[in-house]
């Protein structure tokens, strides 16, 4: 087995910078080449990490010293770049979302399968101590049968975000365009929580009803959404997300991601995890809320290292190939629900689904 997974980066924007820093910290991964539509960004990132800048995507995926390709480009290019990498025989690590809708997400996945390469997404919430401990508690039955799952995301994105992200490293207005972004706060941000909630609970969504709108953002995509999700076995979930809430998360964080069972509940917020169990459980005294101690961690580096070790060993990637597709189908159902005014069953969301019209102002 080789000592290091050799990575090529398609995209050198702000999220690529963070992932490159994680690669540099990982023992079994190394960045060897970078390409970007802006050659200056590619050269900058390559120089930071001791890699080489390529002039084109074709040149990068043709390199024999690239084992896997990490793609971090505007949403509407994700599926195209993933398919190009797969057809070149490279393993694919694709940033979320894996397309502008579930149909593109499925094409990304199918291309990897057809070409015999692995496909994965860096869902880094799976590597945070709070979500990992939550998964253990649910698996151990500390909450009993699950009845409600709550996802909350509250932020106040500055106007500059829509033209260049949080850092302004790559200037573009693609985030404001529905056809290029696929949607707003739900697909851009909440996809992480949607995946993590499924990973922790093991519950599959059955249908979604949603309403959303654009209230204070100069964009075609939603900056506020509320949805109700029915899960298998009868559990009910909610998603409440906003990217233009004055004051952002405020003094109580994002309000907490909450999992409620018939025998207890857990709340995750700002890296903390609180738990309550009526009968008591490992680390949870009976009948009282407990702030559980959690270790320090660097989730993105842990994700990269775990991925690299799996690919080098010839094992499936730790984040399964269909994880993103499951999340994208929930998102697609939510957007379709608002456009139809009806609850949408997940089984109805597939390749032929077209993401919704522009949100109402």
N, C-alpha and C positions, 0 to 999 in steps of 0.2 A: 504494500500500500504506500502511495506517495505521502510525503510529509505534509504538504500543503495543497489546498485547492486553489488553483489559479483562476482568478476572476477577471472578467472584462466588464466594464461599466458602460452602459448606454444611457447617457444622461449625466450631467455634472452640476445639477442645481443644488439647492440647499439640503434636500433629503439625501442626495447622493453623497454630499460632504459628510453628513452624520454617519452614513453607512460605511464610508471609506475609513473614517476614524475608528469605527468598530472593527473593521477588517484588520486595521493596523494593530489593534489590541489582541486579536484572536490568534491563538497559537497555530491553528491549522488552515489559515486562509491568507492569501496574498493578492493584492491588486497588481495586475500587470499591464492593463491597457484601459484607456478611457476615450470615449468619443461623445461629442455633443454638437448640436446644431450651431452653437456658438464656439468656435475653435479656441477662443481665449479662455473660456470656462474649462474646457477639456485640458488645455495645457496647464492651467492653474492647479486643477485637482491632481493631475498626473505628477506635477513637480512636487506637490506636497507629500505625496505618498511613494515617490521613487518609481513611478510607473511611466508608461509611454502614452502619448496622445496620438490617436489615429485620426485620419482625415475623413473616413466614412464608416458607416455601420457595416457595410460589406467587408471592408478591410478588417474590422475588429473581429467579426464572427468567423473570418477565414483563418485567423491566427491559430497555429497548432499549439501554442503555449497557453491557450485559453480553454479551460475545462468547463466553466459555467459562466453564464452572462446574467448580470444583475441589471434590470431595466427600471429606470426612474425618470420617466418623461411625462409630458402632459397626458392626461387620461385617454384622450382619443388616439394616442399613438401606442398605448400599452400593448394592445392585442397584436398590432402589426409588428412591433419590435419582437414580441415574444415568439410569434410564428417564424420570423426570420431567423432568430437564434436557434430555435428548435430544428428548423430545416438544415441548419449548418451543423447539426449534431451536438449542440451545446446544451447542457442542463440549464434550466431557466428558473431564476429567482426574480419574480415580478412583483414590483411594488403594488400595493392596493391603490385603487380598485383595479381589477384585472381587465378592465374595459369600461366603456361608458354605459354598459347595461349587461344583463345576464347572457344575452346572445353572444356578445363579444367575449365575455368571460368563458363561455363554453368553447368558443373557437380557439382561445388561447390554450385551454386544457387539452382539447382534442389534437391540436397540432403536436404537442409534446408526446402524447400517447402514440400517435401515428409514427413519429420519428424515433421512438424508443429512448427518449430522454426524460429525465425527471422534471417535475414542475412543482413549484412551491411559492409561498408568499411570506414575507417577513412580518407575521402577526406577532409583534413583540410583546403585546400584553400577556401572552402565554408564558413569558419569561419574567414577569414581575412577581415578587414574593407574595403580594396580596392575592392576586388571582390564583397562584399555585396553591396557596393555603386554603383558599375558598374551595377549590376543586377537591382537595383532600377532605374537607369537612363535609361537603355534599356527598362524596363517595362513601364516607364512613357513616352516613345516615344521621348526622348531627341535627339536621333540620327536619327530618322525616319527609313525608311526601311533599313535593314542591307544589306550591299553589300560585305564587306570583313572582314575576321577574321584572325589575324596573331598571331601565337604562336612561340616564340623564346626562346631557352634555350642554354646558352653558359657557359661552365665550362672547367676547366683544372684539371681533376682528377689525383692525384699523382699515381705513379706506385704502391705504397703500398695499394691503395684503392682496387685493384683487388685481393689482398690476405687477406684483413681484414677490408674492409670498411674504413670509415674516421677515426675511433678511434682505429682500430686494436683489438677491444675487442674479436671478434670471428674470429679465423684464419681459412680461407678456400679459395679455388680458384673457388668456384662455380660460381661466377660472370663472370668468363672468359669463361665458358662452355655454348655453345649455348643451348644444351638440358636441362641444369639445370637452366639457367637464362631466356631462352625464347627469348632473344635479348639483346640489349644494351641500349643506351641512351633513345630510344623511350619508351620502356616498363619499364625501371628502373626509369626514371625521368619525362618524358613528359606526362605520364598518368595523373598526377595531373592537368596540364594545359588543357589537352584534356577534362577532366571531368568538370573543372571549366568553360571553354568556352561554353560547352553545357548547363550547369546550368544557366549561365548568359543570354545567348541568346535564349535558347529554341529551337535552330535549330538542326535538325538531319542530320548527314552526309549521303550522298547517294552513293558517290564513291570516291576512293582515287587512286592517282598515286604517286609512290615514287621511289627514288633512294637512296642508302646508301652504305657505305663502312667502312673499318677499316684502318686507316692511321697511327696512332701512339700509338696504345694500344696493349699490349701483350695478346690478347684475341681473341676468335672466334666470338665475337659479334660486332655490329657496334658501332663506336664512332663518326659517322657523318651521318646525314640523312636529306633529303629535300623531302617534300611531298606537293602535291596540293590536296585540298579537295573540292568537290562540295557538297553544302548543299541544302536541300529542299528549294524551293522558288527561287533558282538561286544564292544565295550567294556563294562566293568563299573564300576558306581559304588556308593558307600556314602553314607549320610546318618546321622550320629550327632549328635543334638541333645538338649540338656537345659536347662531354665530354672530348675532347683532343685538346682544342684550347689554344695555348700558351698565357699566360696573362689572361686567363679566361674571365670573362665578361668585364674587362677593365673599363674605366671611365664612360661608359654610361649604366652600369648595364647589364641586359640580352637583352637590345635593346627594351624592352617593349612588353607586350602583348597588341595587338591593335585591337579595334573593330571600324569599319568604317561604318557609315550609310550615306544615301543621304543628311542628314541634320546636320551631325556632327560626331565626333569621340572621343574615349577615349583611353588613354594609361595607362597601369599599369606597374609599375617597382619599385623594391626595396621598396615595401610597400607604394609607392606613387600612386596617381591617378590624372591624368590630363584630363581635358575635354574641348571640343570645341563644341559649338552649334551655328549654323548660326542665329537661331531665338531666342535663349536664352531658358533656362530651370531652374529648381530649383537648385540654387547654381551656375549656369553657365550664366554669362552675355553674351549677344548676341555678336557674332563675335570676341571673344578673348579667348585665352587659359587660363585656370584657374587651379592652383594647389589646389585641394580640400583638406580641412582639414579633417583628419581622426583620430578617437580615438585610444588609445593604446589597444592592445588585446593580449591574449595568445590563439591562434587558437586551439592548440591541447587540452588544458584544456577545452575550450568551446565545442569542439567536443565531448570529453568524457562525460562531464556533460549533454549535450543535449541528447546523446545516452542513458545514464543511466536513465534519467528522463522518456524518451519515453518507454523504456523496463519495467521499474517499473510500469508505468501507463497502460501497456498492449497495447500501441500504436505502429504503425509501426515505424521503425527507421527513424530518420530525413534524413539520406542519403538513398534513396530508394534502395531496394534489387537488382534492375537491373542496377543501375548506373555504376557499374564496368564493367558489361557485354557490355554495350554500348561503353565504352571507349576501351575495349579489342577488339571489332569488328573493330574499326577504326585502331587500332594497327595491328591486324591480316591482315586487308586489305592492309595496307602499306607494310608489309613484303611480302605478297603474290604478290603484284604488282611488287616489285623489281625483284622477282624470275621469274615472267612470262613476264615482260617487258610491261605489259598492265595495264590500269586502272581497278580496281576491285570494283565491286558494293558491298556495305555493306550487302545486302541481300544474297550474295553468301558466306558470311563468317559465319560458324557455327561449329557444332560439328566435321565435317569431315575435316576441314581445318588443315593442318599440317604446322607448322611454317617453315620459309624458311631455305635454306641451309646456310652454313657459308658464311659471306660476302666476297667479293673479297678483296684482299690486294691491 
